[in-house]
Amino acid sequence: MRAICGMALTAVMGFVLTVGIASHVNAQQPTRSVGQQLVGTWLCVSNVTTRPDGTRYEAFGGNTKGILMLDRTGHFSEQIMGDARRKFASNNRLEGTPEENKGVVAGTLAFYGTYSVDATGHTLTFHVEHSSFPNWDGTDLPRTMALAGDELKWHTPGASGGGTADLVWHRVK
């Protein structure tokens, strides 16, 4: 009987020790910050702009596609394109007609630089080095954001085409 109690006590102590060590290791694992959770490649699945009069439309001529890349060193690159773009009859990007060139401007936005996330994790700010919309060169573009797993949503208070914009991105796996 004593041998059985001794074995049971040894088993219980082993279990308690294992749980204690595992709890200590888990407590030592830092929680990933929102900035760390954002690192990766994202695809745009929705981009809706709201004009000052309240009307809403899909930006970039509809059928908007985009990619956002955020790296762990704080650099980003974003490109968005839509159906406002048309193929150039000349097959030379330097020889577009005024209408073809207007379609490129209306249907394309690309910019890159660095990014930061505020301490609360609710604001993502792009520090733009250069943009296809030159007015954004050297500016900071804050986005109110929400991150839930592999879905990133943000609100753009000053969209490049005027009004505000709401975008939804899904993480590439």
C-alpha positions as CSV (number, residue, x, y, z in Angstrom):
1,M,0.0,0.0,0.0
2,R,2.8,2.3,0.9
3,A,4.5,1.6,-2.5
4,I,1.2,2.5,-4.3
5,C,0.9,5.8,-2.3
6,G,4.5,6.6,-3.1
7,M,4.1,6.0,-6.8
8,A,0.9,8.1,-6.8
9,L,2.6,10.9,-5.0
10,T,5.5,10.8,-7.4
11,A,3.1,10.9,-10.4
12,V,1.2,13.8,-8.9
13,M,4.4,15.7,-8.1
14,G,5.6,15.1,-11.7
15,F,2.4,16.4,-13.1
16,V,2.5,19.5,-11.0
17,L,6.1,20.1,-11.9
18,T,5.3,19.7,-15.6
19,V,2.4,22.1,-15.5
20,G,4.4,24.6,-13.5
21,I,7.2,24.6,-16.0
22,A,4.9,24.8,-18.9
23,S,3.0,27.8,-17.3
24,H,6.3,29.5,-16.6
25,V,7.4,29.0,-20.2
26,N,4.1,30.3,-21.6
27,A,4.3,33.3,-19.2
28,Q,7.7,34.1,-20.7
29,Q,6.4,34.1,-24.3
30,P,5.7,37.7,-25.2
31,T,2.4,38.6,-26.8
32,R,2.8,39.7,-30.4
33,S,2.1,43.4,-30.8
34,V,-0.4,44.6,-33.4
35,G,2.5,45.8,-35.5
36,Q,4.0,42.4,-35.4
37,Q,0.7,40.8,-36.4
38,L,0.4,43.1,-39.4
39,V,3.7,41.8,-41.0
40,G,3.0,40.0,-44.2
41,T,1.3,40.3,-47.5
42,W,-2.4,41.4,-47.8
43,L,-4.8,41.5,-50.8
44,C,-7.5,44.2,-51.1
45,V,-11.0,42.7,-51.2
46,S,-13.0,45.9,-50.8
47,N,-12.4,49.6,-51.4
48,V,-15.4,51.8,-51.0
49,T,-15.1,55.6,-51.2
50,T,-17.7,58.0,-49.8
51,R,-18.0,61.4,-51.4
52,P,-18.6,64.5,-49.2
53,D,-22.3,64.4,-50.3
54,G,-22.6,60.9,-48.8
55,T,-22.8,58.9,-52.0
56,R,-20.7,55.8,-52.1
57,Y,-18.8,54.2,-55.0
58,E,-16.1,51.6,-55.7
59,A,-12.9,53.5,-56.3
60,F,-10.5,53.0,-59.3
61,G,-13.3,52.3,-61.7
62,G,-14.6,49.2,-60.0
63,N,-13.2,45.6,-59.8
64,T,-10.5,47.0,-57.5
65,K,-7.5,44.7,-56.9
66,G,-4.6,45.6,-54.6
67,I,-1.6,44.3,-52.7
68,L,-0.1,45.6,-49.5
69,M,3.2,44.3,-48.1
70,L,4.4,45.2,-44.6
71,D,7.8,43.9,-43.5
72,R,9.1,43.4,-40.0
73,T,11.6,46.3,-40.4
74,G,8.7,48.8,-40.8
75,H,8.7,49.2,-44.6
76,F,5.6,48.9,-46.8
77,S,4.5,48.9,-50.4
78,E,0.9,49.3,-51.6
79,Q,-0.5,49.1,-55.1
80,I,-4.2,49.4,-56.0
81,M,-5.6,49.1,-59.5
82,G,-9.1,49.0,-61.0
83,D,-11.0,48.9,-64.3
84,A,-10.6,52.6,-65.1
85,R,-7.3,51.5,-66.7
86,R,-7.5,50.7,-70.4
87,K,-4.9,49.1,-72.7
88,F,-2.9,51.6,-74.8
89,A,-3.5,51.4,-78.6
90,S,0.1,52.2,-79.2
91,N,1.4,49.5,-76.8
92,N,3.8,52.1,-75.5
93,R,3.2,53.6,-72.0
94,L,4.9,56.9,-73.1
95,E,2.6,57.3,-76.1
96,G,-0.8,57.1,-74.4
97,T,-3.7,59.3,-75.6
98,P,-5.1,61.8,-73.1
99,E,-8.0,59.5,-72.4
100,E,-5.7,56.4,-71.9
101,N,-3.5,58.4,-69.5
102,K,-6.5,59.7,-67.6
103,G,-7.6,56.1,-67.2
104,V,-4.2,55.1,-65.7
105,V,-4.4,58.0,-63.2
106,A,-8.0,57.2,-62.2
107,G,-7.4,53.5,-62.0
108,T,-4.0,53.2,-60.3
109,L,-2.5,54.2,-56.9
110,A,0.9,53.0,-55.7
111,F,3.1,54.2,-52.8
112,Y,5.8,53.0,-50.5
113,G,7.8,54.0,-47.4
114,T,7.7,53.1,-43.8
115,Y,4.9,52.5,-41.4
116,S,4.1,52.7,-37.7
117,V,1.3,51.5,-35.4
118,D,0.3,53.6,-32.3
119,A,0.5,52.1,-28.8
120,T,-3.3,51.3,-28.7
121,G,-3.0,49.4,-32.0
122,H,-5.9,51.3,-33.5
123,T,-4.0,53.6,-35.9
124,L,-1.7,52.5,-38.7
125,T,0.3,55.4,-40.2
126,F,2.0,55.2,-43.5
127,H,5.1,57.5,-43.8
128,V,5.1,57.9,-47.6
129,E,8.4,58.3,-49.4
130,H,7.0,58.3,-52.9
131,S,3.6,57.9,-54.5
132,S,2.0,57.8,-57.9
133,F,-0.1,60.6,-56.5
134,P,2.7,63.1,-55.9
135,N,0.8,65.1,-53.4
136,W,1.4,62.3,-50.9
137,D,5.2,62.3,-51.3
138,G,6.8,63.0,-47.9
139,T,3.5,62.9,-46.0
140,D,2.1,60.8,-43.1
141,L,-1.2,59.0,-43.8
142,P,-3.0,57.8,-40.7
143,R,-5.6,55.0,-41.0
144,T,-8.0,54.0,-38.2
145,M,-7.7,50.2,-38.3
146,A,-9.1,47.0,-36.9
147,L,-7.3,43.7,-37.2
148,A,-9.1,40.4,-36.6
149,G,-7.0,37.4,-37.5
150,D,-6.4,37.5,-41.2
151,E,-8.7,40.4,-41.9
152,L,-7.5,44.0,-41.8
153,K,-10.0,46.9,-42.1
154,W,-9.1,50.6,-42.2
155,H,-10.7,54.0,-42.7
156,T,-9.0,56.6,-44.8
157,P,-10.1,60.1,-43.7
158,G,-8.6,61.8,-46.8
159,A,-8.9,59.6,-49.9
160,S,-6.7,60.5,-52.9
161,G,-9.8,60.9,-55.0
162,G,-11.6,63.0,-52.4
163,G,-13.9,62.0,-49.6
164,T,-13.2,59.1,-47.3
165,A,-12.4,55.4,-48.1
166,D,-13.0,52.2,-46.3
167,L,-10.8,49.2,-47.3
168,V,-10.8,45.6,-46.3
169,W,-7.7,43.4,-46.8
170,H,-7.2,39.6,-46.3
171,R,-3.8,38.1,-45.4
172,V,-2.1,36.0,-48.1
173,K,-1.4,32.5,-46.7
